[in-house]
Amino acid sequence: MRVMAQMAMVMNLDKCIGCHTCSVTCKQAWTNRSGVEYVWFNNVETRPGLGYPRTYEDQETWQGGWVLGRNGRLALRAGGRWKKLANIFSNPKLPSIEDYYEPWTYDYETLLNAPAQQHFPVARPISLITGKPMNVSWSANWDDNLGGSHDNAQRDVMLKGITDKVVMEFEKTFMFYLPRICEHCLNPSCAASCPSGAIYKRSEDGIVLVDQDKCRGWRMCVSGCPYKKVYFNHRTGKAEKCTFCYPRVEVGIPTVCSETCVGRLRYLGLVLYDADRVLEAASVEDEHALYEAQRSVLLDPDDPEVQREATRAGIPEDWVRAAQRSPVHALINRFKVALPLHPEYRTMPMVWYIPPLSPVVDVVRDTGHDAEDRGNLFAAIETLRIPVEYLANLFTAGDPAPVEAVLRKLAAMRSYMRDINLGRDPDDSIPEAVGMDGESMYDMFRLLALAKYDERYVIPTAHAEQAHALEELATECSLDYEGGPGMMGESGPFGEGSGELTPVAVENFQMLKQRQTADDLSGDDAPGRDRTRGRVNLLNWDGKGSPRGLFPKKPPEDQQ
């Protein structure tokens, strides 16, 4: 047993309202720079739909992830080193800008400065690539609220084989939201695909990052990632991806997408896993067994033997305690209601999802029956408006049994808690019907419905003895040059890709503490350092003072 720690996330899809706040704040914090206009580290997809980039789940086309060879060994679907060498200067398996979308802005000057006229002026869309007027025909969330659209939904790869169960009519179709970030996999195919060895998985917390010094822009990682969550910056010639907001996580602060989530659907926590069993679990022959195989790799932090092995592996004691309180571990292994996204890719993703149940309540209510009654809910799951087979294609490689088990637990929780909320005696037969006891079901309800901030986000801070190593790793972030959010160094004489790199300082604990205790905006500035120059990041501004460039200049008194 070789115990390692992994930061992971669980998202409760029942709570996602598709507001895209997580996407916007992530965009503002990490990808508001030149060269990544089309990039969304976090995006929210509407299902059914084609996703972002379009049809990224069609691995027959994009060749992402791993496959199990005839000899029982894992191999990259896109081919090994010789095939990569043959295509190294012209990778044929890359999504085009049309598969993402052509980024645009609007001709605001015409709108704002047009003289008085009979017709209202129009701000035409302008391409950020060519600078010419364009017609907007696709974007990162084009499927938004288009569930049931014949043009898009029929091309949804996840509908393959279950089209007879999906009626593509507006009043009969289904829709739910699926937020996506990099999965920070235990067995990342992007790292294995990189000829330069630039993508690596941090040993201390499992976060997958790109070393900008080593990246040579071969873009094999873009092909190798089955989730298409690695992007190419055409200005710097480097690959970029979601960093799990590691500068925030290192000091115990949640990721930006989690912090700003309106529905409070994201849970962050540490899990312990047996690194010696990762390859074995990813190599399970039966795809339907991959979910259980991945779950079995995660260790019980309350097990004394696991604790001893964790100590022997150098995992700090407070990290083990954090793993014991981790909401991610509870949802995956204790309550067993979280499922991985596409385990058939064999990358062993560490962003898990609780499938949506809400529409089943509407179905029962429309029939005139009690929508919270256990018998009615259990029966309705079999005729769920969202086909269980569709959810199974997303989360369990097509096996509906684990999805049905999760939905039955969520339905049982609603019925059980209704009796308690109405002052009735709890019916212990309800949790027993789904293999739980009343106390566990109440704990699950507390975590899913009423969890406080420190219960949803259990993030151990990095240790002082790791500080130097973490600082060195921080210089490998893709954002540490002038114009990057929160960055303070100057770019070199030959543009963005040159010059010495400076350590990342995005929302660290010391800055937050100083901001909270300072009387004005300059209270957290080091001598001779101007944090307010350039573009102001609203996520880092707490309302104190008036940063230069944030507000328009006031006209002189004599001109008023």
C-alpha positions as CSV (number, residue, x, y, z in Angstrom):
1,M,0.0,0.0,0.0
2,R,1.4,3.4,-1.1
3,V,-0.8,6.1,0.4
4,M,-1.0,9.4,-1.5
5,A,-3.3,12.4,-1.0
6,Q,-5.6,13.9,-3.7
7,M,-7.6,17.1,-3.7
8,A,-11.0,16.3,-5.2
9,M,-14.4,17.8,-5.9
10,V,-18.0,16.6,-5.9
11,M,-20.8,18.6,-7.6
12,N,-24.5,18.1,-6.8
13,L,-26.3,18.5,-10.1
14,D,-29.7,18.8,-8.4
15,K,-28.6,22.3,-7.3
16,C,-27.1,23.6,-10.5
17,I,-29.3,26.3,-12.1
18,G,-27.1,27.0,-15.0
19,C,-26.3,30.6,-14.0
20,H,-22.7,30.3,-15.3
21,T,-21.4,32.4,-12.4
22,C,-18.6,29.8,-11.9
23,S,-17.6,30.1,-15.5
24,V,-17.5,33.9,-15.5
25,T,-15.5,34.2,-12.3
26,C,-13.1,31.6,-13.4
27,K,-12.7,33.4,-16.7
28,Q,-12.1,36.7,-14.9
29,A,-9.5,35.1,-12.6
30,W,-7.6,32.9,-15.0
31,T,-8.3,33.4,-18.7
32,N,-8.9,37.1,-19.2
33,R,-5.7,37.4,-21.2
34,S,-4.7,37.7,-24.9
35,G,-4.4,34.3,-26.6
36,V,-7.0,32.5,-24.5
37,E,-10.1,34.3,-25.5
38,Y,-11.8,31.1,-26.4
39,V,-10.7,29.2,-23.3
40,W,-13.0,28.3,-20.4
41,F,-11.3,26.3,-17.7
42,N,-14.8,26.0,-16.2
43,N,-17.9,25.7,-18.4
44,V,-21.5,24.7,-17.8
45,E,-23.0,22.4,-20.4
46,T,-26.7,21.9,-21.0
47,R,-27.7,18.2,-21.5
48,P,-28.7,16.9,-23.9
49,G,-26.2,18.8,-26.0
50,L,-22.9,18.7,-27.8
51,G,-20.7,20.1,-25.0
52,Y,-17.6,22.2,-25.4
53,P,-15.8,21.7,-27.7
54,R,-18.5,20.2,-29.8
55,T,-18.9,16.4,-29.5
56,Y,-15.8,16.2,-27.3
57,E,-17.1,12.8,-26.0
58,D,-16.8,11.2,-29.4
59,Q,-13.5,9.4,-28.8
60,E,-13.7,7.6,-32.1
61,T,-13.0,11.0,-33.6
62,W,-10.8,12.7,-31.0
63,Q,-8.9,9.7,-29.8
64,G,-8.7,10.8,-26.1
65,G,-8.1,8.7,-23.0
66,W,-6.9,5.1,-22.6
67,V,-7.9,1.8,-24.1
68,L,-7.3,-1.7,-22.9
69,G,-5.2,-3.7,-25.4
70,R,-5.6,-7.4,-26.1
71,N,-2.7,-8.1,-23.8
72,G,-4.6,-6.5,-20.9
73,R,-2.3,-3.5,-20.8
74,L,-3.4,0.2,-21.0
75,A,-2.5,2.1,-24.1
76,L,-3.2,5.7,-25.3
77,R,-6.1,5.7,-27.7
78,A,-4.3,8.2,-29.9
79,G,-1.3,5.9,-30.2
80,G,2.1,5.4,-28.7
81,R,5.4,7.3,-29.0
82,W,6.1,6.3,-32.6
83,K,2.7,7.4,-33.9
84,K,3.1,10.7,-32.0
85,L,6.6,11.2,-33.5
86,A,5.1,10.7,-36.9
87,N,2.5,13.3,-36.3
88,I,4.5,15.6,-34.0
89,F,4.5,18.6,-36.5
90,S,0.9,18.1,-37.7
91,N,-1.4,16.6,-35.1
92,P,-4.5,15.5,-37.0
93,K,-6.7,14.9,-33.9
94,L,-7.2,18.5,-32.7
95,P,-10.5,20.3,-32.4
96,S,-10.6,23.4,-34.6
97,I,-11.7,26.9,-33.6
98,E,-15.1,26.1,-35.1
99,D,-15.4,23.2,-32.6
100,Y,-14.7,25.6,-29.8
101,Y,-16.1,28.9,-31.1
102,E,-14.7,32.0,-32.7
103,P,-14.5,34.5,-29.7
104,W,-16.0,37.9,-30.2
105,T,-16.6,41.3,-28.7
106,Y,-19.0,44.0,-29.7
107,D,-18.6,47.4,-31.4
108,Y,-19.3,49.3,-28.3
109,E,-17.9,52.5,-29.7
110,T,-20.7,52.7,-32.3
111,L,-23.3,52.0,-29.6
112,L,-21.9,54.5,-27.1
113,N,-20.9,57.4,-29.4
114,A,-23.5,57.3,-32.1
115,P,-25.2,60.6,-32.7
116,A,-29.0,61.1,-32.2
117,Q,-30.8,59.4,-35.0
118,Q,-34.1,57.9,-35.9
119,H,-33.1,54.3,-35.3
120,F,-31.4,52.9,-32.3
121,P,-27.7,52.1,-33.0
122,V,-26.6,48.4,-32.9
123,A,-23.4,47.0,-31.5
124,R,-22.3,44.4,-34.1
125,P,-20.3,41.4,-33.0
126,I,-16.6,41.7,-33.9
127,S,-14.2,38.7,-34.1
128,L,-11.4,38.8,-31.6
129,I,-9.3,36.8,-34.0
130,T,-9.7,38.7,-37.3
131,G,-11.1,42.0,-36.0
132,K,-13.8,41.8,-38.6
133,P,-17.6,41.8,-38.2
134,M,-19.0,38.2,-37.8
135,N,-22.2,36.3,-37.3
136,V,-22.3,34.5,-34.0
137,S,-23.3,30.8,-34.6
138,W,-21.7,28.9,-31.7
139,S,-20.2,29.4,-28.3
140,A,-19.1,27.6,-25.1
141,N,-22.7,27.4,-23.9
142,W,-24.7,27.4,-27.1
143,D,-26.7,24.4,-25.9
144,D,-27.9,26.4,-23.0
145,N,-31.7,26.0,-22.6
146,L,-31.9,24.2,-25.9
147,G,-32.6,20.8,-24.5
148,G,-34.7,19.0,-27.1
149,S,-33.3,20.9,-30.1
150,H,-33.3,18.6,-33.1
151,D,-30.2,20.3,-34.7
152,N,-28.0,19.8,-31.6
153,A,-29.4,17.1,-29.4
154,Q,-29.5,14.5,-32.0
155,R,-25.7,14.7,-32.4
156,D,-25.2,14.2,-28.6
157,V,-22.9,11.2,-28.4
158,M,-24.6,10.1,-25.1
159,L,-27.9,9.5,-26.9
160,K,-26.3,6.7,-28.8
161,G,-28.4,3.5,-28.3
162,I,-31.2,5.1,-26.3
163,T,-32.8,7.3,-28.9
164,D,-36.0,5.3,-28.4
165,K,-36.2,6.5,-24.8
166,V,-35.8,10.2,-25.6
167,V,-38.7,12.0,-27.2
168,M,-37.3,15.0,-28.9
169,E,-40.3,17.3,-28.4
170,F,-40.1,20.4,-26.4
171,E,-42.8,19.4,-23.9
172,K,-41.5,15.9,-23.4
173,T,-37.7,16.2,-23.5
174,F,-35.4,16.7,-20.5
175,M,-32.7,19.1,-19.6
176,F,-30.1,19.5,-16.8
177,Y,-26.8,21.3,-16.3
178,L,-23.4,19.8,-16.1
179,P,-20.5,22.0,-14.9
180,R,-17.1,20.8,-16.0
181,I,-13.5,21.5,-15.0
182,C,-10.3,19.6,-15.5
183,E,-10.7,16.2,-13.8
184,H,-7.2,16.1,-12.2
185,C,-7.2,12.4,-12.9
186,L,-5.3,9.7,-11.0
187,N,-4.2,8.3,-14.3
188,P,-4.0,11.4,-16.6
189,S,-3.7,10.6,-20.3
190,C,-2.8,14.2,-21.0
191,A,0.4,13.8,-19.0
192,A,1.2,10.5,-20.7
193,S,0.6,12.1,-24.1
194,C,3.0,15.0,-23.7
195,P,6.3,14.4,-25.6
196,S,8.1,17.1,-23.5
197,G,7.0,15.8,-20.1
198,A,5.6,19.3,-19.3
199,I,2.4,18.0,-17.7
200,Y,2.9,16.6,-14.2
201,K,0.8,15.5,-11.3
202,R,1.9,17.1,-8.0
203,S,2.8,14.4,-5.5
204,E,1.6,16.4,-2.4
205,D,-2.0,17.0,-3.5
206,G,-2.6,15.3,-6.9
207,I,-3.3,18.6,-8.8
208,V,-2.3,18.3,-12.5
209,L,-0.3,21.3,-13.9
210,V,1.6,22.4,-17.0
211,D,5.3,23.3,-16.6
212,Q,5.5,26.3,-18.9
213,D,9.3,26.1,-19.1
214,K,9.1,22.5,-20.5
215,C,6.0,23.0,-22.7
216,R,7.0,23.1,-26.4
217,G,3.4,23.5,-27.8
218,W,3.2,20.0,-29.5
219,R,-0.5,19.9,-28.4
220,M,-0.5,16.2,-28.0
221,C,-2.0,16.8,-24.5
222,V,-5.1,18.4,-26.1
223,S,-5.7,15.3,-28.1
224,G,-4.9,13.0,-25.2
225,C,-7.3,14.5,-22.8
226,P,-10.7,12.9,-23.4
227,Y,-12.5,15.7,-21.6
228,K,-10.7,18.3,-23.9
229,K,-9.8,20.4,-20.9
230,V,-6.3,21.3,-22.0
231,Y,-6.1,24.4,-24.3
232,F,-3.5,26.0,-26.5
233,N,-2.5,29.6,-26.0
234,H,-1.7,30.8,-29.5
235,R,0.1,33.9,-28.2
236,T,2.6,32.1,-26.0
237,G,2.7,28.8,-27.8
238,K,2.0,27.0,-24.6
239,A,-0.7,24.6,-23.3
240,E,-2.8,25.8,-20.4
241,K,-5.4,24.1,-18.2
242,C,-7.4,24.4,-15.0
243,T,-5.0,24.6,-12.0
244,F,-7.6,23.7,-9.4
245,C,-6.8,27.3,-8.1
246,Y,-3.8,25.8,-6.4
247,P,-2.5,29.1,-5.0
248,R,-5.8,29.4,-3.1
249,V,-6.0,25.7,-2.1
250,E,-2.5,25.8,-0.7
251,V,-3.7,28.3,1.9
252,G,-7.0,26.7,2.6
253,I,-9.2,28.8,0.4
254,P,-11.7,27.1,-2.0
255,T,-11.4,27.3,-5.8
256,V,-12.9,30.4,-7.4
257,C,-15.6,28.4,-9.1
258,S,-16.6,26.8,-5.7
259,E,-16.4,30.1,-3.8
260,T,-18.7,31.9,-6.2
261,C,-21.2,29.1,-6.9
262,V,-24.7,30.4,-6.4
263,G,-26.2,27.0,-5.8
264,R,-23.6,25.9,-3.4
265,L,-23.4,22.6,-5.2
266,R,-19.6,22.1,-5.0
267,Y,-17.8,20.2,-2.3
268,L,-14.0,20.2,-1.9
269,G,-12.0,17.9,0.2
270,L,-9.0,15.6,0.5
271,V,-9.1,11.9,-0.2
272,L,-6.4,9.3,0.4
273,Y,-5.8,6.6,-2.2
274,D,-3.5,3.6,-2.8
275,A,-1.2,4.6,-5.6
276,D,-0.1,1.0,-6.1
277,R,-3.6,0.0,-7.2
278,V,-4.3,2.8,-9.7
279,L,-3.0,0.9,-12.7
280,E,-4.8,-2.3,-11.7
281,A,-8.2,-0.4,-11.2
282,A,-7.8,1.4,-14.5
283,S,-7.1,-1.9,-16.3
284,V,-10.3,-3.7,-15.3
285,E,-11.6,-5.4,-18.4
286,D,-15.3,-4.9,-17.8
287,E,-16.2,-1.2,-18.3
288,H,-19.2,-1.6,-16.0
289,A,-16.8,-2.5,-13.2
290,L,-14.6,0.6,-13.5
291,Y,-16.8,2.7,-11.2
292,E,-16.4,0.3,-8.3
293,A,-12.8,-0.3,-9.1
294,Q,-12.0,3.4,-8.9
295,R,-14.0,3.7,-5.7
296,S,-12.1,0.8,-4.2
297,V,-8.8,2.6,-4.7
298,L,-9.9,5.4,-2.3
299,L,-8.8,4.5,1.3
300,D,-10.7,4.8,4.6
301,P,-8.9,7.6,6.5
302,D,-10.3,6.2,9.8
303,D,-8.5,2.9,9.3
304,P,-5.5,2.7,11.7
305,E,-3.4,0.9,9.1
306,V,-4.1,3.6,6.5
307,Q,-3.1,6.2,9.0
308,R,0.2,4.4,9.8
309,E,1.0,4.1,6.1
310,A,0.0,7.7,5.5
311,T,2.5,8.8,8.2
312,R,5.1,6.6,6.7
313,A,4.5,8.2,3.3
314,G,5.1,11.7,4.8
315,I,1.5,12.9,4.8
316,P,1.0,15.3,7.7
317,E,-1.2,14.4,10.5
318,D,-3.6,17.4,9.9
319,W,-4.0,16.2,6.3
320,V,-5.2,12.8,7.5
321,R,-7.6,14.5,9.9
322,A,-8.8,16.6,6.9
323,A,-9.4,13.5,4.9
324,Q,-11.5,12.1,7.8
325,R,-13.7,15.2,7.6
326,S,-13.7,15.4,3.9
327,P,-17.2,15.8,2.3
328,V,-15.8,14.3,-0.9
329,H,-14.9,11.1,0.9
330,A,-18.3,11.0,2.6
331,L,-20.2,11.4,-0.6
332,I,-18.1,8.9,-2.6
333,N,-17.4,6.2,-0.2
334,R,-19.6,6.6,2.8
335,F,-23.0,7.6,1.3
336,K,-22.1,6.3,-2.2
337,V,-24.1,9.0,-4.1
338,A,-21.3,10.5,-6.2
339,L,-20.3,9.1,-9.5
340,P,-17.2,9.8,-11.8
341,L,-17.6,11.4,-15.3
342,H,-16.9,8.8,-18.0
343,P,-15.0,6.2,-16.1
344,E,-14.7,4.3,-19.4
345,Y,-11.9,6.7,-20.4
346,R,-9.9,4.9,-17.8
347,T,-8.2,8.2,-16.6
348,M,-9.8,7.8,-13.1
349,P,-11.2,11.3,-12.8
350,M,-11.4,13.0,-9.4
351,V,-14.3,15.4,-10.1
352,W,-17.4,13.4,-9.2
353,Y,-21.1,14.2,-9.7
354,I,-24.4,13.5,-7.8
355,P,-26.9,12.8,-10.6
356,P,-30.0,15.0,-10.8
357,L,-33.3,13.8,-9.2
358,S,-35.5,16.9,-9.3
359,P,-37.5,16.2,-12.4
360,V,-38.9,13.0,-11.0
361,V,-40.7,15.0,-8.3
362,D,-42.3,17.1,-11.0
363,V,-43.4,14.0,-12.9
364,V,-45.1,12.5,-9.8
365,R,-46.7,15.9,-8.8
366,D,-48.2,16.2,-12.3
367,T,-50.0,12.9,-11.9
368,G,-51.9,14.3,-8.9
369,H,-50.1,11.9,-6.4
370,D,-48.0,12.7,-3.4
371,A,-44.7,13.8,-4.9
372,E,-42.7,13.0,-1.7
373,D,-44.2,9.6,-0.9
374,R,-41.5,6.9,-0.9
375,G,-43.5,4.4,-3.0
376,N,-44.4,7.0,-5.6
377,L,-40.8,8.3,-5.9
378,F,-39.3,4.8,-6.2
379,A,-41.8,3.9,-8.9
380,A,-41.2,7.1,-10.8
381,I,-37.5,6.6,-11.0
382,E,-38.1,3.8,-13.5
383,T,-40.0,6.2,-15.8
384,L,-37.8,9.2,-15.0
385,R,-38.0,12.1,-17.5
386,I,-34.2,12.1,-17.6
387,P,-33.6,8.5,-18.8
388,V,-31.5,6.5,-16.3
389,E,-29.6,5.1,-19.3
390,Y,-28.6,8.6,-20.3
391,L,-27.1,9.3,-16.9
392,A,-25.5,5.9,-17.0
393,N,-23.8,6.8,-20.2
394,L,-22.3,9.8,-18.5
395,F,-21.3,8.4,-15.1
396,T,-21.1,4.6,-15.1
397,A,-20.0,3.6,-18.6
398,G,-23.6,2.6,-19.5
399,D,-24.4,0.6,-16.4
400,P,-27.8,1.8,-15.0
401,A,-27.7,-0.1,-11.7
402,P,-25.3,2.3,-9.8
403,V,-27.3,5.3,-11.1
404,E,-30.6,3.8,-10.0
405,A,-29.1,3.0,-6.6
406,V,-28.1,6.7,-6.1
407,L,-31.4,8.0,-7.3
408,R,-33.3,5.7,-4.9
409,K,-31.1,7.0,-2.0
410,L,-31.9,10.6,-2.9
411,A,-35.6,9.8,-3.2
412,A,-35.5,8.0,0.1
413,M,-33.8,11.0,1.8
414,R,-36.6,13.3,0.6
415,S,-39.3,11.0,1.9
416,Y,-37.5,10.4,5.2
417,M,-36.8,14.0,5.9
418,R,-40.4,15.1,5.0
419,D,-41.7,13.0,8.0
420,I,-39.2,14.6,10.3
421,N,-39.9,18.2,9.1
422,L,-43.6,17.7,9.5
423,G,-43.1,16.5,13.1
424,R,-43.9,12.9,12.5
425,D,-42.0,9.9,13.8
426,P,-39.2,9.0,11.4
427,D,-39.9,5.8,9.4
428,D,-36.7,3.8,9.6
429,S,-37.9,1.4,6.9
430,I,-37.3,4.1,4.3
431,P,-33.4,4.3,4.8
432,E,-33.4,0.5,5.3
433,A,-34.9,0.1,1.8
434,V,-31.8,1.6,0.3
435,G,-29.2,0.0,2.6
436,M,-28.8,2.9,5.0
437,D,-29.8,3.7,8.6
438,G,-31.6,6.7,9.9
439,E,-28.6,8.4,11.3
440,S,-26.6,8.1,8.1
441,M,-29.5,9.4,6.0
442,Y,-29.8,12.4,8.3
443,D,-26.1,13.1,8.0
444,M,-26.3,12.8,4.2
445,F,-29.2,15.3,4.3
446,R,-27.2,17.7,6.4
447,L,-24.3,17.6,4.0
448,L,-26.3,17.9,0.8
449,A,-28.9,20.5,2.0
450,L,-27.6,22.4,5.0
451,A,-23.8,22.1,5.1
452,K,-22.0,25.1,6.3
453,Y,-19.0,26.7,4.6
454,D,-16.3,24.7,6.6
455,E,-18.3,21.5,6.0
456,R,-18.4,21.9,2.2
457,Y,-14.8,23.0,1.9
458,V,-12.3,20.9,4.0
459,I,-9.0,22.1,2.6
460,P,-5.8,21.5,4.6
461,T,-3.2,24.2,4.2
462,A,0.3,23.5,2.8
463,H,3.0,23.1,5.4
464,A,5.9,25.5,6.1
465,E,8.4,22.8,5.2
466,Q,6.9,22.6,1.7
467,A,6.9,26.3,1.2
468,H,10.1,26.5,-0.9
469,A,9.1,23.6,-3.1
470,L,5.6,25.1,-3.6
471,E,7.1,28.4,-4.5
472,E,9.3,26.8,-7.1
473,L,6.3,25.0,-8.5
474,A,4.4,28.3,-8.6
475,T,6.8,29.7,-11.1
476,E,5.6,27.0,-13.5
477,C,2.0,28.4,-13.6
478,S,0.8,29.6,-17.0
479,L,-0.2,33.0,-15.7
480,D,2.9,34.6,-14.2
481,Y,3.6,37.4,-16.6
482,E,2.3,40.9,-17.0
483,G,-1.4,41.0,-17.5
484,G,-2.0,37.7,-15.7
485,P,-4.6,38.1,-12.9
486,G,-2.9,39.0,-9.7
487,M,0.6,38.9,-11.2
488,M,3.1,41.6,-10.6
489,G,6.2,40.9,-12.7
490,E,7.2,42.5,-16.0
491,S,7.4,40.5,-19.2
492,G,10.8,40.1,-20.8
493,P,12.3,42.1,-23.7
494,F,11.0,39.6,-26.3
495,G,7.3,39.5,-25.2
496,E,5.2,37.4,-23.0
497,G,7.2,34.2,-23.3
498,S,10.5,35.8,-22.2
499,G,12.0,37.2,-19.0
500,E,12.3,35.7,-15.6
501,L,9.2,34.2,-14.0
502,T,7.9,35.5,-10.7
503,P,6.1,33.4,-8.0
504,V,2.3,33.3,-8.3
505,A,0.5,35.4,-5.7
506,V,-3.2,35.0,-6.4
507,E,-5.4,35.4,-3.3
508,N,-3.0,34.1,-0.7
509,F,-3.7,34.1,3.0
510,Q,-1.4,36.9,3.9
511,M,-2.9,39.2,1.3
512,L,-6.4,38.5,2.5
513,K,-5.4,39.1,6.1
514,Q,-3.7,42.4,5.3
515,R,-6.6,43.6,3.1
516,Q,-9.0,42.9,5.9
517,T,-7.0,44.8,8.5
518,A,-5.8,47.7,6.2
519,D,-7.5,51.1,6.2
520,D,-7.1,51.6,2.5
521,L,-6.3,49.8,-0.7
522,S,-2.6,50.4,-0.3
523,G,-2.4,48.7,3.0
524,D,-1.3,45.4,1.5
525,D,1.2,46.8,-1.0
526,A,4.9,46.0,-0.5
527,P,7.2,49.1,-0.7
528,G,7.8,50.2,-4.2
529,R,5.2,47.8,-5.6
530,D,1.9,49.1,-7.2
531,R,-0.8,46.5,-7.2
532,T,-3.3,48.8,-8.7
533,R,-1.6,49.4,-12.0
534,G,-3.2,47.8,-15.2
535,R,-6.4,46.0,-15.2
536,V,-8.2,45.6,-11.8
537,N,-9.4,42.2,-10.9
538,L,-12.7,42.7,-9.1
539,L,-12.3,39.3,-7.4
540,N,-9.4,40.7,-5.5
541,W,-10.9,44.0,-4.6
542,D,-12.7,44.3,-1.3
543,G,-14.2,47.7,-1.7
544,K,-11.5,49.7,0.1
545,G,-10.2,52.7,-1.7
546,S,-10.6,53.5,-5.4
547,P,-8.2,51.6,-7.6
548,R,-6.9,53.5,-10.5
549,G,-8.7,52.6,-13.7
550,L,-11.8,51.1,-11.9
551,F,-13.9,54.2,-11.9
552,P,-14.1,57.0,-14.5
553,K,-12.4,60.3,-13.5
554,K,-14.6,63.0,-12.1
555,P,-14.7,66.2,-14.1
556,P,-13.2,69.3,-12.5
557,E,-15.5,71.5,-10.5
558,D,-15.3,74.4,-13.1
559,Q,-16.4,72.0,-15.9
560,Q,-19.5,70.8,-14.1
